[in-house]
Amino acid sequence: MRLWHKDLIPVLPRQQLLGQWRECCLIAKQISETGSPNHLLVNKIMEYPMEDFFTYGYGVFQEMYNRGYHPDWSRFVKWFNVETLKENNVKGDYFAEWHNDRYLKQCFYNLQEKYDCGGISDEDWFEIHRHVMEVLE
């Protein structure tokens, strides 16, 4: 279980993007049912306002929609208190301390390992690499 760095969402390969949507929905469900996702790599969500996670999920949803997929938004938002958290609560800067350059590099190297093992195409990898180098400049 992992939340890819927010700056990687636009360049995630198909498999990772679709997997990220499933992760977001599962994490939202776990938080709703137990109060926490209870997973080492995503427990940091609880250190931030739920608006941050909501915004992250919205970004994944939007990227899927932009690529022609048809994710079910209600699958994600049904786990949130719609009285206090609405779609207009999307924030510009979220997970500020967590989704920093260090975390971007960690995620980048994770994707590089997937590429090295044949799980990511050359085309996708070159786009990821180009994008990350631009962000880190």
N, C-alpha and C positions, 0 to 999 in steps of 0.2 A: 504494500500500500504506500503510495507516494503522491504528493501534489507536485507536479512539475513546476519549475519556476515560472512565474506569471509571464515573463518576457519570452518564454519558449512556446507558449500556446499557439501563436500564429504559424510556427514552423514545425510543430509536432507532426511526425508521420501519422498516417491514417490509424494504424493500430494503436499507437500511444494516445492519440486524441480520443478515439472511441473508448479506450480503456479508462481514460481520465474522466470521461462523463460517467461511466459506471462507478468509478471510485467516488466521485462527488456525491452521487445519489446514495451510495452505501454509507458514506461518512455522515451525510445529513440524517439518514435513518438512524444510525447508531447514536448520534448526539441526541436526537429526539427521544429515543427509547431508553438510553442508559445515561445520558448526560455527558458522554465523552466518546471519541472514536476508539480509544483504547488500543492504539497502535503506535509504536515508537516513532515512526517517520511522520506521523500526522498529528500527534498529540499537541503540537504547538498551536494548532488551530484554537485551542481553548485559551491561549494567552492573548487572543485578539477579540475584538467585538465580532459578533456573528455577521455583521454587515460585511466584514472582510471576506469571510468564507462565501457569503451570498454573492458578493461581487466577483469573486474568483469563479464560482460556478456559472454565473451569468456570462463571463468571458469565454468559458469553455463552450457553453451553449451557443453563443453568438458565432464562434469560430466554426463549429459544426454546421450551423445553419448557412454560414457564408460559403462553405464547401459543398453545399447541396444535400447535406444530411437532414433528416427530420427528427431531431430529438424531441422527446416529450417533456416540455418545461414543467408540467404539473408533477412529473415524477420526482423532480428535485424540490420544488417549492412546497409541496404538501407537508414537508417535515418542519417548515418554519412557521412561526407565529405570524400569520398574515396581518394581524391587527397592528403589530409593531414593526414589521419588516416588509416593505413593499418594493416593487421593482424600481421605484424612483430613489431608493436608498443606495444605488450603485455608487461606489466611491472611486475617485480617481487614483488615490494612492492607498494601497492596502497591503497588508503583510510587510510593512516597511522594514522592520528589523530582521525579519526572517528571510524574505525574498531579496537578499542583498547579492553583491557580486560573488561572495564566497559560495552561497547556495546555488547561484547560477552556474558556477564552475563545477560544483558537485553533480548537478543534473546533466551538464554538458558531458562530463566524463562518463556518467552512467549511459548516456545515449551513444557515446563513442564506443563503449564496450559492446553495446548492441550492434553497432555498425561493424565492428571488428569481427564479430561472430556471425555476420551475415543476416542479422535481423532488421537492418535498415538499408535501403538502397543507396547507391552512390549519389543519385540525384537528391534524395532527401538529406543525406549526410552533408553534402556540399552546401545546401540551403541552410541547414542548422548551423554549420561552421561559420558561414558568411554572416549570418544574423547575430550570432553570439559575439563574434569579433567586433561587429559594429556597436553592439550594446556596451561592450567592455571598453571601447575607446574613450 
